[in-house]
Amino acid sequence: MNAVLRAVRGATTVDRDAADEVFARTQVLVREILEANALDPDDIVSMIFTVTPDITSAFPATAARALGLHEVALLGAVEAAVAGAAPMCIRVLVHCYTTRSRAEIRNVYLEGAIGLRDGLGKVVRP
């Protein structure tokens, strides 16, 4: 099968709004997504990161860049402030080329984000 453009989702949370924690949790999330989907940096077209409005200490894209994703287009945004939404949450949408089918894609949800997308082909680790 030829590689096709797919999207992989992921999310994690931080316990506090501190740059070192945003940086560390983002890097764990990105590494898990790459590993779970057997992706190399050259497979990745772009990554869109969002944070909930209660995270203001750091850009998750900076943490991804520090993993060596220098040629990948990265973008950050703020999630809508919706009542009842998971607080202190970092989300990512990865656009990548892969030979995996949509059913084989493994979305990754970590920490307090584990319950966000039940049943969507995911890898979860507390």
Residue frames as qw, qx, qy, qz and C-alpha x, y, z in Angstrom:
[[0.000, 0.888, 0.460, 0.000, 0.00, 0.00, 0.00],
 [0.361, 0.504, -0.034, 0.784, 1.19, 3.51, -0.79],
 [0.237, -0.312, -0.496, 0.775, 1.52, 6.02, 2.01],
 [0.067, -0.712, -0.492, -0.497, -1.51, 8.29, 2.37],
 [0.015, -0.389, 0.298, -0.871, -2.14, 11.41, 4.40],
 [0.543, -0.513, -0.664, -0.013, -3.72, 10.60, 7.78],
 [0.195, -0.683, 0.233, -0.664, -4.39, 12.44, 11.03],
 [0.607, -0.196, -0.696, 0.329, -3.43, 11.25, 14.49],
 [0.342, -0.784, -0.042, -0.516, -4.90, 12.78, 17.65],
 [0.631, -0.108, -0.597, 0.483, -3.48, 12.98, 21.11],
 [0.280, -0.797, 0.006, -0.535, -3.85, 14.77, 24.40],
 [0.593, -0.131, -0.602, 0.519, -2.34, 14.99, 27.84],
 [0.312, -0.902, -0.183, -0.235, -2.74, 17.18, 30.89],
 [0.379, 0.375, -0.500, 0.683, -0.42, 18.99, 33.25],
 [0.472, -0.534, -0.633, 0.303, -0.81, 19.24, 37.00],
 [0.201, -0.789, -0.158, 0.559, 0.23, 22.88, 37.08],
 [0.505, 0.846, 0.092, 0.146, 0.87, 25.67, 34.61],
 [0.435, -0.732, 0.397, 0.341, 4.65, 25.57, 34.64],
 [0.480, 0.700, -0.427, -0.312, 6.88, 25.71, 31.56],
 [0.035, -0.420, 0.907, 0.007, 8.92, 22.66, 32.59],
 [0.504, 0.164, 0.797, -0.291, 5.79, 20.55, 33.02],
 [0.637, 0.648, 0.090, -0.407, 4.23, 21.69, 29.73],
 [0.287, 0.677, -0.642, -0.217, 7.52, 20.94, 28.02],
 [0.190, -0.268, 0.939, -0.099, 7.95, 17.48, 29.58],
 [0.574, 0.304, 0.679, -0.342, 4.36, 16.29, 29.10],
 [0.587, 0.691, -0.105, -0.410, 4.28, 17.52, 25.50],
 [0.199, 0.579, -0.772, -0.170, 7.47, 15.65, 24.70],
 [0.360, -0.038, 0.913, -0.190, 6.13, 12.42, 26.24],
 [0.624, 0.516, 0.401, -0.428, 2.92, 12.82, 24.20],
 [0.494, 0.714, -0.354, -0.347, 4.74, 13.43, 20.92],
 [0.002, -0.441, 0.896, 0.044, 7.14, 10.52, 21.50],
 [0.488, 0.139, 0.809, -0.298, 4.22, 8.19, 22.29],
 [0.642, 0.622, 0.144, -0.425, 2.39, 9.22, 19.11],
 [0.354, 0.669, -0.605, -0.249, 5.49, 8.63, 16.98],
 [0.137, -0.281, 0.945, -0.097, 6.17, 5.25, 18.59],
 [0.551, 0.257, 0.686, -0.400, 2.56, 4.01, 18.57],
 [0.664, 0.668, 0.176, -0.286, 2.21, 4.83, 14.87],
 [0.777, -0.045, 0.381, 0.499, 5.75, 3.95, 13.74],
 [0.337, 0.923, 0.142, 0.122, 6.30, 7.49, 12.46],
 [0.627, -0.086, 0.023, 0.774, 9.58, 9.16, 11.60],
 [0.037, -0.637, -0.120, 0.761, 9.92, 12.95, 11.51],
 [0.007, 0.189, -0.597, -0.780, 10.02, 12.80, 7.68],
 [0.040, -0.418, -0.885, -0.203, 6.51, 11.26, 7.72],
 [0.086, -0.688, -0.536, 0.482, 5.03, 14.27, 9.51],
 [0.258, 0.627, 0.368, 0.636, 3.53, 17.13, 7.50],
 [0.106, -0.544, 0.150, -0.819, 2.34, 19.30, 10.38],
 [0.385, -0.359, -0.769, 0.364, 1.29, 19.33, 14.01],
 [0.228, -0.614, -0.117, -0.747, -1.37, 21.58, 15.49],
 [0.357, -0.180, -0.734, 0.549, -1.23, 22.00, 19.25],
 [0.318, -0.683, -0.198, -0.627, -3.95, 23.51, 21.39],
 [0.276, -0.044, -0.717, 0.639, -3.97, 24.31, 25.08],
 [0.247, -0.766, -0.593, -0.026, -6.83, 25.14, 27.38],
 [0.060, 0.866, 0.013, 0.497, -6.96, 28.80, 28.45],
 [0.647, -0.753, 0.113, -0.040, -5.45, 27.92, 31.86],
 [0.817, -0.137, 0.220, 0.515, -2.07, 27.09, 30.28],
 [0.251, 0.967, 0.010, 0.050, -0.04, 30.21, 29.60],
 [0.541, -0.719, 0.357, 0.251, 3.51, 29.32, 30.67],
 [0.293, -0.391, 0.728, 0.481, 4.87, 27.72, 27.47],
 [0.658, 0.422, -0.282, -0.556, 4.18, 26.78, 23.87],
 [0.877, -0.074, 0.474, -0.040, 3.86, 23.00, 23.34],
 [0.756, 0.647, -0.032, 0.091, 5.28, 23.46, 19.83],
 [0.037, 0.828, -0.530, 0.178, 8.57, 24.58, 21.40],
 [0.651, -0.355, 0.655, -0.144, 8.78, 21.22, 23.19],
 [0.877, 0.364, 0.313, -0.001, 8.12, 19.36, 19.94],
 [0.459, 0.843, -0.261, 0.107, 10.75, 21.41, 18.15],
 [0.273, -0.710, 0.630, -0.156, 13.28, 20.40, 20.83],
 [0.841, -0.045, 0.535, -0.058, 12.68, 16.74, 19.86],
 [0.357, -0.245, 0.663, 0.610, 14.27, 17.50, 16.49],
 [0.406, 0.627, 0.659, 0.092, 11.15, 18.30, 14.49],
 [0.195, -0.505, 0.115, 0.833, 12.87, 21.28, 12.88],
 [0.039, 0.056, -0.625, -0.778, 11.41, 20.80, 9.40],
 [0.075, -0.510, -0.855, -0.057, 7.84, 20.10, 10.54],
 [0.162, -0.474, -0.146, -0.853, 5.25, 22.87, 10.37],
 [0.311, -0.360, -0.763, 0.437, 4.02, 23.47, 13.94],
 [0.193, -0.508, -0.189, -0.818, 1.15, 25.64, 15.08],
 [0.188, -0.242, -0.769, 0.561, -0.30, 26.50, 18.47],
 [0.303, -0.465, -0.312, -0.771, -3.74, 27.77, 19.46],
 [0.214, -0.082, 0.669, -0.707, -6.00, 28.12, 22.48],
 [0.107, -0.359, -0.918, -0.131, -8.98, 25.79, 22.92],
 [0.347, -0.558, -0.268, -0.705, -12.43, 27.28, 23.40],
 [0.074, -0.168, 0.699, -0.691, -13.26, 27.86, 27.06],
 [0.609, -0.259, -0.548, -0.512, -16.16, 25.39, 27.30],
 [0.551, -0.453, 0.430, -0.554, -17.77, 24.72, 30.68],
 [0.917, -0.137, 0.313, -0.204, -16.98, 21.22, 31.89],
 [0.754, 0.561, -0.330, 0.092, -14.07, 20.64, 29.50],
 [0.871, -0.214, -0.176, 0.406, -10.92, 18.95, 30.76],
 [0.131, -0.980, 0.139, 0.055, -8.72, 21.57, 32.45],
 [0.320, -0.719, 0.574, 0.226, -4.97, 22.00, 31.97],
 [0.836, 0.227, 0.495, 0.067, -5.12, 20.05, 28.71],
 [0.017, 0.586, -0.559, -0.587, -2.70, 19.96, 25.78],
 [0.811, 0.371, 0.437, -0.122, -4.07, 18.50, 22.54],
 [0.090, -0.508, 0.606, 0.606, -2.33, 17.74, 19.27],
 [0.811, 0.488, 0.259, -0.193, -3.44, 16.86, 15.75],
 [0.347, -0.478, 0.647, 0.481, -0.65, 15.30, 13.67],
 [0.754, 0.587, -0.021, -0.296, -0.93, 15.20, 9.88],
 [0.355, -0.524, 0.739, 0.233, 1.32, 12.45, 8.55],
 [0.681, 0.365, -0.509, -0.379, 1.96, 10.08, 5.68],
 [0.453, -0.286, 0.813, -0.229, 1.53, 6.44, 6.61],
 [0.364, 0.067, -0.829, -0.419, 0.67, 3.09, 5.09],
 [0.062, 0.210, 0.868, -0.446, -1.67, 2.38, 8.01],
 [0.163, -0.562, -0.654, -0.479, -5.41, 2.37, 7.47],
 [0.299, -0.576, 0.087, -0.755, -7.59, 4.71, 9.52],
 [0.864, -0.415, -0.175, -0.227, -8.53, 1.74, 11.72],
 [0.853, -0.015, -0.272, 0.444, -4.85, 1.08, 12.41],
 [0.138, 0.637, -0.211, 0.728, -4.05, 4.62, 13.54],
 [0.582, -0.436, -0.583, 0.362, -3.35, 4.81, 17.28],
 [0.118, -0.807, 0.002, -0.579, -4.45, 8.03, 18.95],
 [0.560, -0.019, -0.603, 0.568, -2.68, 8.68, 22.25],
 [0.391, -0.756, -0.102, -0.515, -4.30, 9.98, 25.44],
 [0.571, 0.075, -0.602, 0.553, -2.23, 10.35, 28.59],
 [0.090, 0.006, -0.501, 0.861, -2.60, 11.54, 32.17],
 [0.288, 0.381, 0.553, -0.682, -5.94, 13.30, 32.80],
 [0.451, 0.389, -0.328, -0.734, -6.84, 13.13, 29.11],
 [0.143, -0.084, 0.982, 0.092, -7.32, 9.35, 29.13],
 [0.322, 0.458, 0.793, -0.239, -11.13, 9.47, 28.96],
 [0.196, 0.512, -0.100, -0.830, -11.43, 12.13, 26.26],
 [0.572, 0.379, -0.451, -0.571, -11.91, 9.80, 23.29],
 [0.608, -0.143, 0.754, -0.202, -13.01, 6.37, 24.48],
 [0.754, 0.308, 0.579, -0.042, -12.97, 3.73, 21.79],
 [0.500, 0.843, -0.090, -0.177, -11.12, 5.61, 19.06],
 [0.881, 0.311, -0.152, 0.322, -8.19, 3.27, 18.46],
 [0.077, -0.904, 0.262, -0.329, -6.07, 4.65, 21.20],
 [0.667, 0.051, -0.552, 0.497, -3.07, 4.05, 23.34],
 [0.373, -0.831, 0.005, -0.414, -3.49, 5.25, 26.89],
 [0.667, 0.009, -0.532, 0.522, -0.94, 5.38, 29.64],
 [0.412, -0.877, -0.248, -0.010, -1.48, 6.95, 33.04]]
